Amino acid sequence: MNNRIRVMLVEDHPEYREVIQLALEDEPDIELADQVGSSERALSVLQHSGHREMPDLILLDLNLPGDSGLDVLPAFRSITPETKVVILTQSGKEADVLRAIREGASGYLLKSSTVTQIVDAIRTVASGGAMLDSGVAKYVLDTLQSSVKQPELLHSLSQRELEILRLLSEGLVKKEVAHQLDISVSSVATYIRRVYEKLDVQNAPAAVNKAYRLGIFPTDGGN
């Protein structure tokens, strides 16, 4: 009975593919079943593989010729939903990390990771766990914490504070906000100070940006 973890490596640099290949050769429970240099080639291999030939896990680079790893990740998940995906890339960008997790990746490692860390990630993810590089884990944690705080923020901001925040997002200054709402400039300043305190920000751009990120404002510009 073969209980080895079948791995597909999607990586366009031959030298790095060789590093991974050599590392996995010494692991009795891991098999490098396929290694390809582009997302298009990976899709072709998966589409022509039978169910029993599907990899258990895909090590996926993001910066690939043609479609990026992020672009094809949904297609991988559609073709073989049981296959786990671990991103292995040089990109530590917050947007890449969060998008990869949203698209279903179970792990995100930087190429600065050691061979031992990569092997551990393969085993952890293949067994149903998740693995994040310590350098990028904070992004996911921050996002989760923001999701928890959102209902609290929505309830903590008064209707007037939300109204003023909306006007600030439209580029109005304090005097214009006061005129629009028919209240004094000093009252507007007080409301704005409360908004900053509740959102834990220092200025209007930061307040507006956080409001959008937390979903307090819709992102499509609709009413």
Phi, psi and omega in degrees: 000132183258111179253018182288147178278116180276123185243135168253131178254122177248101189206130185270351180264113183303323182296319181287326175301320180294322178300313181294318180301312180297322181294318185281340179299331182273000182258111185294340183258006182232135179236125174277095187283323181214148170219126184228160187255003180209158179293325179296318178294320178298316179299318180298316179298315181294319182294334181256010178265141174285167183304320184284347180262355181296143177291153173281333185208142176246125170268114191240120171282157179264318184272088184241155174295144184076224180292139179286166177301322179295324181294324184263353181305315177300324179293319176302313183295328179286317182291317183221077185298339180279343181282130178278151179235129174242121176284132178229102194212170174270346186278119174254020182294136181304317182298321179293317180300309184293322179294318180300317179294318178298326182279358172110006177294140180262355179204154179215111181238147172270154182291351173284354178296148177284163177302320179299318179296321179294315179296317177299320179296318179301312182294317182296312182290320180298332180270008175104001180269193178222154182217126177236137173301139182300333181286342182243350183301330183297329180297314181294318179299316179299320180294317178297318179295322178296321179296322179291322184283340187304308180301323179296318180294319180300322180280333183281332179278127178287166179301319180294320179295320177296322179297315180292321178298320177297317179293323175297323180294338178271002175093007180285145175266174187305314182298320180289324177296316180300316180295319181296321184263356180060046175229171183284157177297323179295324177294318177300316180300321179294315178299317181296319178299320179295321178298315180300318181295315183291325180271353180059053179230172185250343184207176185294313179303319179294322179295315180295316180299317181292324179299318178292316181297325181273358179082011177294324172252144172291150183268355184266359179079003181278165179256000000 
